[in-house]
């Protein structure tokens, strides 16, 4: 595994066994407790808006984003999920979703569109 610029090791982020071993010392219960979908599953969060963006072609991230968005919705949050085409992974999906995301957030934050 080669680290990406800035020190982020993409392999570690994608290697569940290594992450489990190195971050929570093999404690699966501790690992599960830190997952956002788990945290949201036990919460009731009203009066909060969330925008999730993901590339429709991102087979690694899309299922997780869908799970977290569903958990946020179940917790009572107002959720907008943007599954975008042709935007790539990570920053591409974020950048492509900013305009639509801000359109959702402006009225929620009491702001006018520029």
C-alpha positions in Angstrom: 0.0 0.0 0.0 1.3 3.4 -1.0 0.4 6.4 1.1 -1.3 9.3 -0.7 0.1 12.8 -0.5 -0.4 14.4 2.8 0.1 11.1 4.7 -3.3 9.6 4.2 -2.9 5.9 3.7 -5.8 4.9 1.4 -5.1 1.2 2.0 -5.5 1.6 5.8 -8.8 3.3 5.3 -10.0 0.5 3.1 -8.5 -2.4 5.0 -11.1 -3.3 7.7 -8.9 -5.9 9.5 -5.9 -3.6 9.7 -8.0 -0.7 11.0 -9.7 -3.0 13.6 -6.3 -4.2 14.8 -4.5 -0.9 14.9 -7.2 1.6 15.9 -9.3 -0.4 18.5 -6.9 -3.2 19.2 -9.2 -5.9 17.8 -12.3 -4.9 19.7 -15.1 -5.3 17.2 -17.7 -3.9 19.7 -15.7 -0.7 20.2 -15.3 -0.4 16.4 -19.0 -0.8 15.8 -19.9 1.7 18.5 -17.9 4.4 16.7 -19.6 3.9 13.3 -21.8 6.8 12.4 -24.7 4.6 11.4 -24.6 3.0 14.9 -24.5 6.3 16.7 -27.4 7.6 14.6 -29.3 4.4 15.1 -29.7 5.1 18.8 -30.4 8.8 18.5 -33.3 11.1 17.9 -32.1 14.2 16.2 -34.8 16.7 15.2 -34.3 20.1 13.6 -31.2 19.1 11.7 -30.5 19.1 8.0 -27.9 16.9 6.4 -26.6 16.7 2.8 -24.8 13.6 1.6 -23.0 13.5 -1.7 -21.5 10.4 -3.5 -20.6 9.4 -7.0 -23.2 7.0 -8.4 -20.2 5.0 -9.8 -18.3 4.8 -6.4 -18.9 1.2 -5.4 -16.7 1.6 -2.3 -18.3 4.6 -0.7 -21.9 4.6 -2.1 -23.3 1.8 0.1 -21.9 3.4 3.3 -23.2 6.8 2.3 -26.6 5.3 1.7 -26.6 3.5 5.1 -25.6 6.7 7.0 -28.2 8.8 5.1 -30.9 6.2 5.9 -29.8 6.2 9.6 -29.8 10.0 9.7 -33.3 10.0 8.2 -34.5 7.4 10.8 -33.0 9.5 13.6 -35.3 12.3 12.5 -32.9 14.5 10.4 -34.0 16.1 7.2 -31.8 14.4 4.6 -30.9 15.2 1.1 -28.9 12.5 -0.7 -27.1 13.5 -3.9 -25.9 10.6 -6.0 -23.9 12.3 -8.8 -22.8 10.9 -12.1 -19.2 11.2 -13.4 -17.7 13.0 -10.4 -15.3 10.4 -9.1 -14.4 9.7 -5.5 -14.1 12.0 -2.5 -13.4 15.6 -3.5 -15.1 15.1 -6.9 -18.3 14.1 -5.3 -18.1 16.8 -2.6 -17.3 19.6 -5.1 -19.9 18.5 -7.6 -22.6 18.5 -4.8 -21.7 21.8 -3.2 -24.1 23.9 -5.4 -27.1 21.6 -4.8 -26.1 21.2 -1.2 -26.0 24.9 -0.6 -29.4 25.3 -2.3 -30.7 23.0 0.5 -28.8 24.7 3.3 -29.3 28.4 2.4 -33.0 28.5 3.5 -32.2 26.2 6.5 -29.5 28.7 7.7 -31.7 31.7 6.9 -29.4 32.9 4.1 -30.2 34.2 0.7 -28.6 32.6 -2.4 -25.8 34.8 -3.7 
